[in-house]
């Protein structure tokens, strides 16, 4: 892993730690290994501890008095509440993207969609989920609303570990692919209202039909 440039300090450190949490490298409930991370990132403890304060405010870690920090656990209630908010965020992103998306952004999402279909047909769930994540993030970016993008990014980091790693049943996987087909059709038609509703239902189905809640505490 590349060393962090000193000029970026705690902002980039916080981003790196968020990624480690989202990827499951730092498990829920585990202590944050400060010494190890300082060596890994090539920084002193000062920017790391400043980063941990930011992450505590965002809900990623819990600060322990005189004992460092630990990764916050994702409870079923928190997961449910977070996805209720994300349903509305993605629905709004879809409505905006439907009218604001550029031709280049649409072409990129179409390319990702075809990659995702190939992974689905090949039964490669891990690569399917990775490409699926890229599609959702690309739609949010296409909303061209910086505030929405920032809020979504923060919440998505919190649940990414379970959202894009949960095993999918055969029936739900097929339904999810069909819903993604509808998303692309709505984008091509520049139909933001339709895309917003598809995304809202898509996330609701994700919670109801996948094993998300089983992965929370």
C-alpha positions in Angstrom: 0.0 0.0 0.0 1.3 3.5 -0.9 2.5 5.7 1.9 0.3 8.8 2.6 1.7 12.2 1.6 2.1 14.3 4.7 0.3 17.3 3.1 -3.0 15.4 3.1 -2.9 14.4 6.8 -5.9 13.2 8.7 -8.4 13.5 5.8 -6.8 10.8 3.7 -6.1 8.8 6.8 -9.8 8.8 7.7 -10.6 7.8 4.1 -8.2 4.8 4.3 -9.6 3.7 7.7 -13.2 4.0 6.3 -12.2 1.7 3.5 -10.7 -0.9 5.9 -13.9 -0.9 7.9 -16.1 -1.2 4.8 -14.0 -4.0 3.4 -14.2 -5.9 6.7 -10.4 -5.7 7.3 -11.2 -3.9 10.6 -14.0 -6.0 12.0 -17.0 -4.6 14.0 -16.2 -4.5 17.7 -12.4 -4.8 17.1 -9.8 -2.4 18.5 -8.3 0.0 16.0 -4.6 -1.0 15.8 -3.1 2.5 15.9 0.6 1.5 15.8 0.0 -0.9 12.9 -1.9 1.7 10.9 0.6 4.4 11.5 3.3 2.1 10.1 1.1 1.0 7.2 0.2 4.6 6.2 3.5 6.2 7.0 2.1 8.8 9.4 2.5 9.7 13.1 -0.2 9.1 15.7 -1.4 12.7 15.6 -3.1 12.6 12.2 -4.5 9.1 12.9 -6.1 10.2 16.2 -7.5 13.3 14.4 -8.9 10.9 11.8 -10.4 8.7 14.5 -12.2 11.7 16.0 -13.8 12.4 12.6 -14.8 8.7 12.2 -16.3 8.7 15.7 -18.4 11.7 14.7 -19.5 9.9 11.6 -20.4 6.7 13.5 -17.7 4.4 12.2 -15.7 4.0 15.4 -16.2 4.5 19.1 -13.6 6.4 21.1 -12.6 4.6 24.4 -11.3 6.9 27.2 -7.5 6.4 27.4 -7.8 3.1 25.4 -7.9 4.2 21.8 -10.9 3.3 19.6 -12.9 0.3 18.4 -14.9 -0.2 15.2 -18.6 0.4 15.8 -20.9 -2.6 15.5 -23.7 -2.5 12.9 -26.9 -3.4 14.6 -30.0 -4.7 12.9 -31.8 -1.5 13.9 -29.1 0.7 12.5 -28.9 -1.3 9.3 -32.7 -1.0 8.8 -32.7 2.7 9.6 -29.8 3.4 7.3 -31.4 1.6 4.4 -34.6 3.5 4.9 -32.6 6.7 4.4 -30.6 5.3 1.5 -33.8 4.3 -0.3 -34.8 8.0 -0.4 -31.3 9.1 -1.3 -30.9 6.7 -4.2 -34.5 7.5 -5.4 -33.7 11.2 -5.4 -30.4 10.5 -7.2 -32.2 8.6 -9.8 -34.7 11.4 -10.3 -31.9 13.9 -10.8 -29.7 11.6 -12.9 -32.5 10.9 -15.3 -32.4 14.5 -16.4 -28.8 15.4 -15.8 -26.8 12.4 -16.8 -24.3 13.0 -19.6 -23.8 10.8 -22.6 -20.4 9.7 -21.3 -21.8 8.8 -17.9 -24.6 6.8 -19.5 -22.2 4.9 -21.7 -20.1 4.1 -18.6 -23.1 2.7 -16.7 -24.2 0.7 -19.8 -20.7 -0.8 -20.0 -20.7 -1.7 -16.3 -24.2 -3.2 -16.7 -23.0 -5.5 -19.4 -20.0 -6.5 -17.3 -22.4 -7.2 -14.4 -24.6 -9.4 -16.7 -21.6 -11.4 -17.7 -20.7 -12.0 -14.1 -24.3 -13.1 -13.4 -24.4 -15.5 -16.3 -21.0 -16.9 -15.2 -22.2 -17.3 -11.6 -19.4 -15.0 -10.3 -21.1 -13.4 -7.3 -18.1 -11.6 -5.9 -17.4 -9.8 -9.2 -21.1 -9.2 -9.8 -21.5 -7.5 -6.4 -18.4 -5.3 -7.1 -19.7 -4.2 -10.4 -23.2 -3.7 -8.9 -21.7 -1.3 -6.4 -20.0 0.7 -9.1 -23.3 1.1 -11.0 -25.1 2.4 -7.9 -22.3 4.8 -7.2 -22.2 6.0 -10.8 -25.9 6.8 -10.8 -25.5 8.9 -7.6 -22.6 10.8 -9.2 -24.7 11.4 -12.3 -27.2 13.3 -10.1 -24.6 16.1 -10.1 -25.6 17.1 -6.6 -22.5 17.4 -4.4 -24.5 17.4 -1.1 -26.4 14.3 -2.1 -23.2 12.6 -3.2 -21.4 13.4 0.1 -24.3 12.2 2.3 -24.7 9.0 0.3 -21.0 8.3 0.3 -20.9 8.5 4.1 -23.9 6.2 4.6 -22.8 3.8 2.0 -19.4 3.4 3.7 -21.2 2.3 6.9 -23.2 -0.5 5.2 -21.0 -1.4 2.3 -19.5 -4.3 4.1 -22.9 -6.1 4.2 -24.7 -4.5 1.3 -22.2 -5.6 -1.3 -21.1 -8.9 0.3 -24.3 -10.5 1.4 -25.0 -13.8 -0.4 -27.9 -13.7 -2.8 -30.5 -16.4 -3.3 -31.0 -17.6 -6.8 -34.5 -16.1 -7.0 -33.4 -12.7 -5.6 -30.4 -12.6 -7.8 -32.5 -13.0 -10.9 -34.9 -10.3 -9.7 -32.1 -7.9 -8.9 -30.7 -8.3 -12.4 -34.1 -7.6 -13.9 -34.4 -4.5 -11.8 -31.0 -3.3 -13.1 -32.2 -3.9 -16.6 -35.1 -1.5 -15.8 -32.7 1.0 -14.4 -30.7 1.2 -17.6 -33.9 1.4 -19.7 -35.1 4.4 -17.5 -31.7 6.1 -17.9 -31.7 5.7 -21.6 -35.2 7.2 -21.7 -34.0 10.0 -19.4 -37.0 9.1 -17.2 -36.0 10.3 -13.8 -39.3 9.6 -12.1 -39.3 6.0 -13.2 -35.6 5.5 -12.3 -36.2 6.9 -8.8 -39.1 4.5 -8.1 -37.1 1.6 -9.4 -34.2 2.4 -7.1 -36.4 2.8 -4.1 -38.1 -0.6 -4.7 -34.7 -2.2 -5.5 -33.2 -1.2 -2.1 -36.4 -2.2 -0.3 -36.2 -5.6 -1.9 -32.5 -5.9 -1.0 -33.3 -5.7 2.7 -36.4 -7.9 2.5 -35.1 -10.7 0.3 -31.3 -10.9 1.0 -29.4 -12.0 4.0 -28.4 -8.4 5.1 -29.9 -8.5 8.6 -28.2 -11.8 9.3 -24.8 -10.0 8.9 -25.6 -7.4 11.5 -25.4 -7.8 15.2 
